[in-house]
Amino acid sequence: MKIKYAFLSFTNYLSINLLIILEIYVLFTAVNISLGSLNSRSVLYTPLKEYIESDGFVFFGDSESYYDELMAEGEDGEEITEEEEEEESFGYDMDELMSTLNDSAEYTTVRSYGDSEIFYTILPDEIFDKLKLQVQTGSLFDSSEKSDYPLLIASANKDGIEKGSIVEDGNQNKYEVAAVLTDLSYLLTFSTYNYEMTYEDFYTTLDIDYDDNVFYYTSESQIKDLELLYSIDTSEIGFVTYSAQVTEEEIEADMDKLSAYGMTMKNELIESRSSSLITDDFKKMIPPIAAFAMIVLIGIISTSAIISKNMTRKLAVMFCCGATKSDCVFVSSSSTILVTIIALAASALTVLALDGSDISKTYGLVFTSSNLLMTLILVLVLILISVVVSKSLVSTDKLHELLKADAK
């Protein structure tokens, strides 16, 4: 019986309920899109978070400029000979350079390998394992994962490289492609300097419309045992952090030592700009979403109150026939519960359609478990409000008074 009355409470106020469904649907969808935008930024920030938020700085090496300076100055003001030019190579060695800094200084960057057959970026294991980019085929792997061949992740491409493809380098080492990224993705390259550097500048955007070549990346552990034709290159942009407590003066001293070889920028500056970048868009979305949420809440409270008041007599009859107060509250609030479920289903279908679509790729939307958690919280809040309103309007005393009035 209570199920029948619950359904009637929905159909009797169908026009109002359809409006509330639309409002809740828009609210759920807007919240999920906002979170999707925030998640996309977090996906890129998380792998670098430990370094950006540590004491230290980023070093932007410029070996070519340093080399040109050596060539111009020479030794004792004389031009450098060809033998000296070859000996100087590119001006400095990163390992030797880092050995001149504080004993606890550590240099973290990416490396790369290339020959006539292949080119790939090599990420430190701890960064690789935290970089969770979206893939269109295959699946991401841990740095320590073992396979017949070293594993690579490939960009979306027109070269026919797909999940399971086996590729070779110039020394006939074989590699297996474990996953292919979605189009409009990112490659962590540590190759760009920006005066207003944020975490985004450590990445290169991958867009098949502008560059249809395949790009690969992997972890250090995957290729550590390979015999390669050439040496592995180390990026001249990287984080200098410290394994022990250091003073501001010690950090400044290390920055001064590296100033002759390039530029430096404190991590705290990058962290500040990165935090602003991550939260700015979300902050802009909060006011309209909050305002619309208030409209939805007012609509739900009003609808619950109207339905409860108009159904009071029917609920009194149910109560007289043996229904409990809980049954009456269920019938009274069931309309809002059903409205919320319908809106939730419609919003879930929309988010599933967006996930992996061209729209999602274009606007960088990433849907994770945080979307599910936030949606469930909203559902519980809306249902709780409906139950509280119904419970306050459908009290045992009011039902008794209504029955006494009808008896007279």
C-alpha positions in Angstrom: 0.0 0.0 0.0 2.7 2.5 0.9 4.5 1.8 -2.4 1.3 2.7 -4.2 0.8 5.9 -2.3 4.5 6.7 -2.8 4.1 6.4 -6.6 0.9 8.4 -6.5 2.7 11.2 -4.6 5.1 11.4 -7.5 2.6 11.3 -10.4 0.1 13.7 -8.8 2.7 16.4 -8.8 4.4 15.3 -12.1 5.0 18.8 -13.5 6.7 20.1 -10.3 8.7 16.9 -10.0 9.9 17.1 -13.6 11.2 20.6 -12.9 13.0 19.5 -9.8 14.5 16.5 -11.7 15.9 19.0 -14.3 17.3 21.2 -11.5 19.0 18.3 -9.7 20.3 16.9 -13.0 21.9 20.2 -13.9 23.4 20.5 -10.3 24.9 17.0 -10.4 26.3 17.4 -13.9 27.8 20.9 -13.2 29.5 19.6 -10.0 31.0 16.6 -11.8 32.3 18.7 -14.7 33.8 21.2 -12.2 35.5 18.3 -10.4 36.6 16.8 -13.7 38.4 20.1 -14.5 40.1 20.1 -11.1 41.0 16.4 -11.4 42.8 17.0 -14.7 45.1 19.6 -13.1 45.7 17.3 -10.1 46.7 14.4 -12.3 49.6 16.5 -13.7 50.5 18.2 -10.4 50.6 15.0 -8.2 53.7 13.5 -9.7 55.7 16.7 -9.1 54.0 17.7 -5.8 56.8 16.3 -3.6 59.4 18.3 -5.4 57.5 21.5 -5.9 56.6 21.7 -2.3 60.1 20.9 -1.0 62.8 23.4 0.0 65.0 24.0 -3.0 64.8 25.3 -6.5 64.6 24.5 -10.1 67.7 24.7 -12.2 67.4 25.7 -15.9 70.7 24.7 -17.4 72.0 26.3 -20.5 75.1 24.4 -21.6 75.2 25.8 -25.1 75.4 29.4 -23.8 78.0 28.4 -21.3 79.9 26.6 -24.0 79.7 29.7 -26.2 81.0 31.7 -23.4 84.0 29.4 -22.9 84.7 29.6 -26.6 84.6 33.4 -26.6 86.8 33.7 -23.5 89.2 30.9 -24.0 92.0 30.3 -21.6 93.9 33.4 -20.6 91.8 35.3 -23.1 92.9 33.1 -26.0 90.5 31.3 -28.3 89.9 27.6 -27.5 91.6 25.1 -29.8 89.7 22.3 -31.5 91.2 19.8 -29.0 90.0 22.0 -26.1 86.6 22.4 -27.7 86.2 18.6 -27.9 87.4 18.3 -24.3 85.0 20.8 -23.0 82.1 19.1 -24.8 79.0 21.0 -23.8 80.5 23.0 -21.1 79.8 21.0 -18.0 78.7 17.6 -16.7 75.6 17.6 -14.5 76.9 15.0 -12.0 80.1 17.0 -11.5 78.1 20.2 -11.2 75.8 18.7 -8.5 78.9 17.5 -6.6 79.8 21.1 -5.9 76.5 21.8 -4.0 75.5 21.0 -0.5 76.1 17.4 0.5 72.4 16.8 0.9 71.4 18.3 -2.5 69.7 16.0 -4.9 68.9 16.6 -8.6 65.7 15.1 -10.0 64.9 15.4 -13.7 63.9 13.2 -16.7 66.2 11.5 -19.1 65.9 10.4 -22.7 67.3 8.0 -25.1 67.3 8.1 -28.9 69.0 6.4 -31.8 68.0 5.9 -35.5 65.1 3.6 -34.6 63.5 5.0 -31.4 63.3 7.9 -29.0 61.8 7.7 -25.5 61.6 9.7 -22.3 62.7 8.0 -19.1 61.0 9.1 -15.8 62.2 8.5 -12.3 60.3 5.6 -10.8 58.7 7.6 -8.1 57.4 10.1 -10.6 56.3 7.5 -13.2 54.2 5.6 -10.6 52.3 8.7 -9.7 51.6 9.9 -13.3 48.1 8.5 -14.1 47.3 9.8 -17.6 44.2 8.5 -19.4 44.7 5.7 -21.9 42.6 4.7 -24.8 43.9 1.2 -25.0 45.9 -1.0 -22.7 46.6 -0.1 -19.1 49.3 1.8 -17.1 51.9 -0.2 -15.2 54.1 0.2 -12.2 57.8 0.9 -12.7 58.7 -2.4 -11.1 56.4 -4.5 -13.3 58.1 -7.3 -15.1 57.4 -8.5 -18.7 59.2 -10.3 -21.5 60.5 -6.9 -22.8 60.8 -3.4 -21.2 57.4 -1.7 -21.2 56.6 1.6 -22.9 53.6 3.9 -23.0 52.9 5.4 -26.4 51.1 8.6 -27.4 48.1 8.5 -29.8 49.6 8.2 -33.2 49.2 7.5 -36.9 52.1 5.1 -37.1 50.1 2.1 -36.2 51.6 1.7 -32.8 49.0 0.2 -30.5 48.8 -1.9 -27.3 50.9 -5.0 -27.6 53.1 -3.6 -30.4 56.8 -4.7 -30.3 59.3 -2.0 -31.3 63.1 -2.1 -31.5 66.0 0.3 -30.9 69.2 0.6 -32.9 70.8 -2.1 -30.8 67.9 -4.6 -31.5 66.6 -4.3 -27.9 62.9 -5.1 -28.0 60.2 -3.1 -26.2 56.5 -3.8 -25.6 53.9 -1.1 -25.8 51.7 -1.6 -22.8 49.3 1.3 -23.3 48.4 4.1 -25.8 47.4 7.5 -24.4 44.2 9.3 -25.4 44.7 12.1 -27.9 45.3 15.5 -26.3 47.5 14.2 -23.6 50.8 15.2 -22.0 54.5 14.2 -22.0 56.6 15.0 -19.0 59.8 16.4 -20.6 61.3 19.1 -18.3 62.2 21.0 -21.4 60.6 24.4 -21.1 61.5 27.6 -19.2 58.8 30.1 -18.4 59.3 33.3 -16.5 56.0 32.5 -14.6 56.8 28.8 -14.3 54.0 26.5 -13.0 53.9 22.7 -12.9 52.3 22.7 -16.4 55.5 24.0 -18.0 57.2 20.7 -17.2 54.9 19.0 -19.7 54.6 19.0 -23.4 51.1 18.8 -24.9 50.5 15.9 -27.2 48.0 16.6 -30.0 47.8 14.2 -33.0 46.4 17.0 -35.2 49.7 19.0 -34.8 52.2 16.1 -34.5 51.2 12.6 -35.5 54.5 11.1 -34.6 54.6 8.6 -31.8 56.1 9.6 -28.5 57.1 7.0 -25.9 57.9 7.2 -22.2 58.8 4.6 -19.5 60.5 4.4 -16.1 64.1 4.0 -15.1 63.6 0.5 -13.8 62.3 -0.7 -17.1 65.4 0.0 -19.1 68.2 -0.1 -16.4 69.6 -3.4 -17.7 69.6 -2.6 -21.4 72.7 -2.3 -23.5 72.2 0.8 -25.6 74.1 2.2 -28.6 74.4 5.7 -27.1 74.5 7.3 -23.7 71.3 8.4 -22.0 70.7 12.2 -22.1 69.8 14.1 -18.9 67.6 17.1 -19.1 69.2 20.4 -18.1 66.0 21.4 -16.3 65.4 19.7 -12.9 64.6 20.1 -9.3 67.3 20.6 -6.7 66.0 19.4 -3.4 67.6 18.4 -0.1 67.5 15.2 1.9 68.4 17.0 5.1 67.4 20.2 6.7 69.2 23.2 5.2 69.1 26.9 5.8 67.9 29.6 3.4 71.4 30.8 3.2 72.7 27.4 2.1 70.0 27.2 -0.6 71.0 30.7 -1.8 74.6 29.7 -1.9 73.8 26.7 -4.1 71.7 28.9 -6.4 74.7 31.3 -6.7 77.0 28.4 -7.7 74.7 27.4 -10.5 74.1 30.9 -11.8 77.1 30.6 -14.2 75.5 27.6 -15.8 72.0 28.7 -16.3 69.0 30.1 -14.3 67.4 29.2 -11.0 63.9 29.6 -9.6 62.8 28.8 -6.1 60.3 26.0 -5.7 58.1 28.1 -3.5 57.4 30.5 -6.4 56.4 27.6 -8.6 54.3 26.1 -5.9 52.5 29.4 -5.3 51.6 29.9 -9.0 50.7 26.2 -9.3 48.3 26.3 -6.4 46.6 29.3 -7.9 46.3 27.6 -11.3 44.8 24.5 -9.8 42.2 26.3 -7.7 41.3 29.4 -9.7 39.0 27.8 -12.2 37.3 25.8 -9.4 36.9 29.0 -7.4 35.2 30.7 -10.3 32.7 27.8 -10.5 31.8 27.8 -6.8 29.6 30.9 -6.7 27.2 29.9 -9.6 27.1 26.3 -8.5 26.4 27.3 -4.9 23.7 29.7 -6.0 22.1 27.0 -8.1 22.4 24.5 -5.3 20.4 26.9 -3.0 17.7 27.1 -5.7 17.5 23.3 -5.9 17.4 23.0 -2.1 14.6 25.6 -1.8 12.7 23.8 -4.5 13.1 20.4 -2.8 12.0 21.8 0.6 9.0 23.6 -1.0 8.0 20.5 -2.9 8.4 18.2 0.1 6.3 20.6 2.2 3.5 21.0 -0.5 3.3 17.2 -1.0 3.3 16.5 2.7 0.6 19.0 3.5 -1.6 17.9 0.6 -1.2 14.3 1.5 -1.8 14.7 5.2 -5.4 13.4 5.1 -4.4 10.3 3.1 -1.5 9.7 5.5 -3.9 10.0 8.4 -6.1 7.3 6.9 -3.0 5.1 6.4 -2.0 5.8 10.0 -5.5 4.8 11.1 -5.3 1.6 9.1 -2.1 0.5 10.9 0.7 2.3 9.1 3.5 3.5 11.3 4.9 7.1 11.4 7.9 5.8 9.5 5.6 4.5 6.7 4.0 7.9 6.5 7.3 9.7 6.3 8.4 7.3 3.6 5.4 8.0 1.5 5.7 11.8 2.0 9.4 11.9 1.1 9.4 9.2 -1.6 8.6 11.7 -4.3 11.8 13.6 -3.7 13.8 10.4 -3.3 12.5 9.2 -6.7 13.2 12.6 -8.3 16.8 12.5 -6.9 17.3 8.9 -8.2 16.0 9.8 -11.7 18.2 12.9 -11.8 21.2 10.9 -10.6 20.7 8.3 -13.3 20.5 11.0 -16.0 23.6 12.8 -14.7 25.5 9.5 -14.5 24.7 8.7 -18.1 25.9 12.2 -19.1 29.2 11.9 -17.3 29.8 8.4 -18.7 29.1 9.8 -22.2 31.5 12.7 -21.6 34.3 10.4 -20.2 36.7 9.7 -23.0 34.7 11.8 -25.5 36.1 14.5 -27.7 34.5 17.1 -25.4 36.3 15.6 -22.4 39.6 15.6 -24.2 39.2 19.1 -25.5 38.4 20.6 -22.1 40.7 18.3 -20.2 38.0 16.6 -18.0 39.1 13.7 -15.8 36.5 11.8 -13.9 37.7 9.8 -10.8 36.4 8.3 -7.6 36.2 11.9 -6.2 33.3 12.5 -8.6 31.4 9.5 -7.3 32.1 10.5 -3.7 30.9 14.1 -4.2 27.8 12.9 -6.1 26.9 10.4 -3.3 27.3 13.2 -0.7 24.9 15.4 -2.6 22.4 12.6 -3.0 22.4 11.9 0.7 22.0 15.6 1.6 19.0 16.0 -0.7 17.4 12.8 0.6 18.1 13.8 4.2 16.5 17.2 3.7 13.4 15.6 2.2 13.1 13.2 5.1 13.6 15.9 7.7 11.0 18.1 6.1 8.5 15.3 5.8 9.1 14.1 9.4 8.5 17.6 10.8 5.2 18.0 8.8 4.0 14.5 9.3 4.0 14.1 13.1 1.9 11.7 15.1 0.2 14.5 16.9 -0.9 16.2 13.7 -2.3 12.9 12.3 -4.2 12.3 15.5 -5.6 15.9 15.4 -6.7 15.4 11.8 -8.4 12.2 12.6 -10.3 13.7 15.6 -11.4 16.6 13.4 -12.8 14.3 10.8 -14.5 12.2 13.5 -16.5 15.3 14.6 
